[in-house]
Amino acid sequence: MDALVRTDWLADELGADDLRVVDATFYPAVPGAPIGDAAAEFEAAHIPGAVFMDLAAMADRDTHLPSMLPPADQFAAAMSALGIGDADRVVLYDRSPYRTAARAWWMLQAFGKSEVAILDGGFAKWQDEGHPVTRGAERPARRRFAAHPDKERVRNLAQMAANLDTAAEQVLDARGAARFTGDEPDPHHGTASGHIPGSKNLPYARLFNPDGTWKTADALRAEFDAAEIDLAKPLVTTCGSGITAAVLAFGAHLLGNEAALYDGSWSEWGADPASLKATGPA
């Protein structure tokens, strides 16, 4: 299964015993950002057989930081409850402006699940093309899911601080240009403006075509090139809270680079009085 799948491919595959379709819509609690009720939207309309992955609940409960990876046992239990098993193929979609299917993709990758894809164009394209939708809750049968944490997929504050000296990994920030440069204040109280010193900026929305599908091949590579990122070298992605950083990680994956993700992102770095901050262009 390709990492990015088309709507017509999914329409043909629906009902396969080893296929799990997952709605990973999420609206992060960012002041001034679009607000939605992902669970209610799912019950109102979703792809037949799909289940709802509640990313708001699927986070580490022992930290004040938003959206951090949960412990492996918590994640495994959640996947089992969604009917996702070790041998299953998983196709993710969303209807969020933050392209949150990418966060779900990265989480599954971080816990050792490799047969995972994103539906190109998401639910909007599926619906616009007249594919079937259904409503109501889904009650899948539990399946065994064993989580195998992949530490190479995740970076923490100490690792990011050490990278300031070594520059062993390129750092790419998915936030908008004004937040990156510090021209726009951070929306979170107590969080500084600016970016991690030495990092580059590629606003995540640049990875998509006007119709909401992903850029691919040369068009996608051109965006990383414009951000001065060498995809032949190690890469770490970051953003405000680890959500849209996953969009950049997935884009890099499509081009053969298995990027890591700084899970604490600017919510952690920008609020830490000891961390170095930079402002202005990259």
N, C-alpha and C positions, 0 to 999 in steps of 0.2 A: 504494500500500500504506500502510495506517495505521501509526503508530508503535507501537501496541499492538494485537496481533492475538489473536483467539480460537482456542481449540483446534479447534473445528469448521471454522473457516476454513482452518487449516493442514492439517487432515486432507484437505480437498478439494483443496488446492494441492500436496500431496506428489507428487513426480515431475515437476513442471514443470521444463523445461530451464533456466530462468533463476533457479530458487529454490535457495538454499543454506541448509540448517538447521545451526545450530552450537550445540553444547553448550559453554557458557562457565563451567562450574562451577569454583570456585576457593575454597580454604580458606586465607586469609592466615595467616601465622605470627605470631599474636598470643598472648602468654602467657595461658593459661587459657581460650582460645577453643576452640570445637569443632574437632576434627581429622577430616579425611577424606582419602581417596585418590581424587581426582577422575578420574584416568585409569582406575583400576581400576573405578570405578563406571560410567564410560562403557562400558567393554568388557563389563561385566555386563549392562547394559541401556541402550538409547538409542532415540531416535526414528529410524525407518528412514531411511537416507540421510544422517543427521547426521554431522558431523565434530567432533572435539574440539579446541577452542582452548585451548592450554596457557598460561594467563595468567601462571603462575609463570615460565615461560621467556621470555615475551614482555614483557621489561622491559629497561631500559637497563643494560647490563653494566658501564658505566664510572662508576657512582655507588654509594655505600654505602646510599643511600636505597631503601626497598622500592617495587617496583611502578611505578617511573617510566616514562613513555613511552619506548619505544625509538627509535633513529634511524629515519628514514623508509625507508631501504633495507632495514633488518632487518624492519620491519613488513610492507613490500610482499612480501618474500621469503616470510615466514610465511603471508601470505594466499594467495599463489600456490600454495604447497605444500598448502594446505587446499582448493584448487579453487575459490577465490572470485575471480571476475573483475570487471572494471570495470563491466560491464553487469548483473551479477547482483543480484537481491534477496536480502537476508540476513535470516533470522529466528533470533534468539538465545533460548536458554533456559538455565536452570541448576537446580540442586537444593541450592544453598548457602544457609545462613541469612543470608549477607551480600548476597544478591541480585546476584551478580556478573555476570549478563547485562548489567546496566546499565553496568558498567565496560567490557565489550567494546563495547557500543553507543557509549559516549563515545569510546573509542579509534578506532573506525571513523569516527565523525563528525570527530574531530580530524585524521584523515588524508584527509578529503574524501569519504568514502563516505556518501551521503545516503539511499539506499534500504535502510534498516536498521530492523528492528522487534524488539520483545520479545514473547515468547509469554506472554500473561496467565495467571498461575497456574503457569507453568513446567512442569517434568517431572512434578511431583506431580499436578497437575490432569490432564495428558495421560494419565498412567497410571491415575488414579482413575476416569476416564471410559471406560476400556477401549479406548483407541486402541492400535494396534499398536506393539510395541517389538521390537527386535532386539538381538543381542549380537555381540561381536567387534570387531575393528578395521576401520576404513574406509580405503580407499586411493583417494582421488579423483585424477582427472587434473588436472594443473597448468593453471591459467589465468592470463592476464596481469592483474596488479593494479598500478596506478600510484598511489602515495601522493602526495597533495597536502596537505601540512601546513597546517592552519588555525590560525594563531597566536591568533586571537580566542577559541579554545576553551580556551586554556591560560594559567595565571598562574604566575609564579615568585616567589621570595622577595623580590626587589627590588621587583617590582610590588605585592606585598601590603604591604610596608613603606611604599611611597609612598602607598598608599591610606589609611593611617592618618591622613595629613595632609589628603588631598583628600576622603575619604569619597565618592568618585565612584561606587563600587560597593558595594552591600550585600554582606555576607559572612555566609553561612549554614553552620553546623557540623552535620554529621550524627551526631556521636557521642552517646552516652547523656548524660543530664542530669548525672549525678554526675561524669563525666569532664570535661564542659564547665565546671562550676562549680569544679572542683578538689577537691571533697569526696572523690573517689576518686582515688588516685594513678595516674599513667599506668603502664600495664603494661610499658613499655619502659624499660630501665635507662638512666639519664642523660637522660631526657626530663622536663621540668617538667610540673606540673599546670596546669590552667586552659585559657584560650582566647585567641584573637586579640582584642585590645581593640576594642570596638565591634561585634563579631560577634554574631549571633543563633543560637539553637539550635533545631533541628528533628530529633530522633532519627529516623533513616531508617525504622525499623519503623512509624512512625505513618502512612506512606503506603500501608499495606496493610490490606485487610479481613481478618477472622478466617480466611477460607478461603484466604488467600495471594494472592488477586487484588489488583490495584492499585485504590486509590481513584481515582475520576475525577470530572470536573466539579465540582459544588459541594462534595462531600465532600473532594476533593483540595485545592481552593482554600481551604477552611476551615482546613486544617492550615498552609498558608503564612500565612494571615491571623493565626492564633493565634501564629505565630512573629514577627509584626510585619514581614512581608516584603511589599513592594509589587511585584507582578510586572510592573508597567508600567515599572519602573526596572531598570538594570543589576544583575546578580547574579553573585556568585562563590560556589561551594560548596567546602567543605573537610571533612575528617574526620581520621582517624588516619594513613592512608597513601594516600589518593586513591581508595579502593575504594568505600566507601558514599557518598562525596560525589557519585559518579556517579548514585546512586539519586535524590538530590535534584535533580540536573541533569536527569534524565529526567522526573521529576515536573513540574519547571518547564516542560520542553519540551511536555508534554501540555497545558499551560495557556498556551502561546504565548510563553514566555520562553526565549531561547537563552542559558542561563547558561554562564559560563566555569567552569573547575575549577582549583583550586590543587593542582597535582600533588604537590608535596612535602608538603603538608598539615601536620598537627601533628608528624609524624615529623621534619620539617625545622625548623619554627618552634619547637617546644617544646624541641628539642635545641640551638638556637642561643643561646649566652649573650648575644648582642647584641640579640635580639628582645624586644620588650615583651610581657609576659604579663598577663592579667587573670584574676581569680578571682571567684566569686560568680555570681549570676544575670546574664542579659544586660541 
